[in-house]
Amino acid sequence: MMLMSFNGENLYHDKVDTKYAQNEITTWVYREINPTHLMSVQFPEHLKTSNLFIARERLRRLMKSFEYYLIGRYWYAVPVEFIAFAEHGMSTGWHFHIPMNLKNNPRTLEKFTEKQIDDALSSVWNTHKLNRYSLHMLKLEETPERAVNYCTKELTANKRLNIDSDRIITSRELFDLKPSPMKHIFNRVYKIENKGITQFALRGNVKQVV
C-alpha cells in the first residue's frame, strides 16, 4: 500500500511507522484543543467530490456558517479552534471528521450549552439545505482520545515518518486567518513545507514551520 502525495510522488509507508505517526498526531490534537465534541461532515450526493480542494472549499462554507451561528457576527476575531481530518474511504467523495472544543465561547468565555450547539447546527442545516446525516455532532463524554485516534485512521507514514498532511486542516488554515496565539505545534509534530508539499514530520531540525 502507498500514499500518493499531491505532486504525484509515491510515498511508501510502513505499518509500524504509520501507527506511531497516528499516535503522535492523536496526542498533538488532544493536547492542542482538548476536544469535547466530534463533528462529522458527509456531503449529500449532489455535493460529493473526489477533488480534495473543492471539498475543502465546501467545508469552509459550512464551518463559516457554523461559527457565525454559534458565536455571532464577529466570530472570525476569536473563532472556535478545530482540526479537520479529510477521509475518502471506499466512497466516491471526501468527508471530514472534526474534533473541536465547545466548552466555552472563545469571545465571552461563557460555557456553551448543548441547546446553543444544537441551534447552530439546525441553522446550518436550514441555510445549506442539509439533512442531519450530512452534518452531525457527537459529544465526547468518555475517552475523547479514542475519537481523535479514529480520525487518523487513513493517515500513513513512510520510513522517514513523513505523511502527506493535506488531509489535516486547522481552523486557522481553513479560514485563512492570522496565526493563532495557540501554537499549532506540540512535542515533535511540526507542519512544514517540504519540496512544495505541506507535510508533517515527526522529527526535529525543520527549516520552516508554518
Sequence and secondary structure as in RCSB ss.txt:
>XXXX:A:sequence
MMLMSFNGENLYHDKVDTKYAQNEITTWVYREINPTHLMSVQFPEHLKTSNLFIARERLRRLMKSFEYYLIGRYW
YAVPVEFIAFAEHGMSTGWHFHIPMNLKNNPRTLEKFTEKQIDDALSSVWNTHKLNRYSLHMLKLEETPERAVNY
CTKELTANKRLNIDSDRIITSRELFDLKPSPMKHIFNRVYKIENKGITQFALRGNVKQVV
>XXXX:A:secstr
 EEE TTS EEE  HHHHHHHHHHHHHHHHHHH  SEEEEEE  GGG  S HHHHHHHHHHHHHHHHHHHH TTG
GGS   BEEEEE TTSSS EEEEEE  SB TTT  B  HHHHHHHHHHHHHHHT  TTTEEEEE  S HHHHHHH
HTTT    TT EEEGGGEEEHHHHHT    SS S BTTBEEEEETTEEEEESSS  S B 
